[in-house]
Amino acid sequence: MSAPTEQFADFAKRGQDLVTESVRSWTDTVQGLAGQFTGGSRPQLPDAGVTVDRVFDFYEQLLGHQRELARTVVGAGTSVVDQLTEQASRAAEAVTEHAAAGTEKVAETAQKSTRTARPSSK
């Protein structure tokens, strides 16, 4: 497995863990509220400011992991493009050299043919 693939898997795992943690937190909160309603006492709602902070902290972490993933993918893509460009340049040089050598052979053959085809003059 290549390094970008391993990093992609790591980022995906981190994202999954963050989503799981978020769902667990929401579930615990809802179960706590439900317990308060069934207990006969007046429910005490969670602090809205704390909830907002938690939600935005979660999405901030998630966005950070997505940024790392995007940079890794772009970096891997750039590396591949650089390698392909280098290989294409080498192939073009080889074709040019081969064509030049072939042209030389054709020119030499034509010169030899011209020499042997000339009638001898006396």
C-alpha positions in Angstrom: 0.0 0.0 0.0 1.4 3.4 -1.0 1.9 6.3 1.5 -1.0 8.4 0.0 -3.4 5.5 0.2 -2.4 4.8 3.8 -2.9 8.5 4.7 -6.2 8.5 2.9 -7.3 5.5 5.0 -6.0 7.2 8.2 -8.0 10.4 7.4 -11.1 8.4 6.6 -10.8 6.5 9.9 -10.3 9.8 11.8 -13.4 11.2 10.1 -15.4 8.1 11.0 -14.2 8.3 14.6 -15.3 11.9 14.8 -18.7 11.2 13.4 -19.1 8.3 15.8 -18.1 10.4 18.7 -20.5 13.1 17.7 -23.5 10.7 17.3 -22.6 9.2 20.7 -22.6 12.6 22.3 -26.0 13.6 20.8 -27.4 10.2 21.8 -26.3 10.6 25.4 -27.8 14.1 25.5 -31.1 13.0 24.1 -31.2 10.0 26.6 -30.5 12.4 29.4 -33.3 14.7 28.4 -35.7 11.7 28.0 -34.8 10.5 31.5 -35.6 13.9 32.9 -39.1 13.9 31.3 -40.0 10.5 32.5 -38.6 11.1 36.0 -41.3 13.5 36.9 -39.0 16.4 37.4 -38.7 19.5 35.3 -36.2 18.9 32.5 -33.0 20.8 32.5 -31.8 21.7 29.0 -28.1 21.7 28.1 -26.4 25.0 27.9 -27.0 26.2 24.4 -23.6 28.0 24.2 -21.7 24.8 25.2 -23.7 22.8 22.6 -22.8 25.4 19.9 -19.2 25.3 20.9 -19.1 21.5 20.8 -20.8 21.3 17.3 -18.4 23.9 15.9 -15.4 22.3 17.5 -16.4 19.0 15.9 -16.8 20.5 12.5 -13.5 22.4 12.8 -11.7 19.1 13.5 -13.5 17.4 10.6 -12.7 20.3 8.2 -9.0 20.1 9.3 -8.8 16.4 8.5 -10.5 17.0 5.1 -7.9 19.8 4.4 -5.1 17.3 5.1 -6.7 14.7 2.9 -7.2 17.2 0.0 -3.5 18.3 0.3 -2.4 14.7 0.3 -4.5 13.8 -2.8 -3.3 17.0 -4.6 0.3 16.3 -3.7 0.0 12.7 -4.9 -1.6 13.9 -8.2 1.1 16.5 -8.7 3.8 13.8 -8.2 2.1 11.6 -10.8 1.8 14.4 -13.3 5.5 15.3 -12.8 6.5 11.6 -13.3 4.3 11.3 -16.4 5.7 14.5 -17.9 9.3 13.3 -17.3 8.5 10.0 -19.0 6.8 11.7 -21.9 9.8 13.9 -22.4 12.2 11.0 -22.4 10.0 9.1 -24.9 9.9 12.2 -27.2 13.7 12.5 -27.0 14.1 8.8 -27.9 11.6 9.1 -30.8 13.4 12.2 -32.1 16.8 10.5 -31.9 15.5 7.4 -33.6 13.9 9.5 -36.4 17.2 11.4 -36.9 19.2 8.2 -37.1 16.6 6.8 -39.6 16.8 9.9 -41.7 20.6 9.7 -41.8 20.5 6.1 -43.0 18.0 7.0 -45.7 20.2 9.9 -46.8 23.3 7.6 -46.9 21.4 5.0 -48.9 20.2 7.6 -51.3 23.8 8.9 -51.8 25.1 5.4 -52.4 22.3 4.7 -54.9 23.0 7.9 -56.7 26.7 7.0 -57.0 26.1 3.6 -58.3 23.3 4.7 -60.7 25.5 7.2 -62.5 26.7 6.0 -65.8 30.4 6.0 -66.2 31.6 8.6 -68.6 34.7 8.1 -70.8 
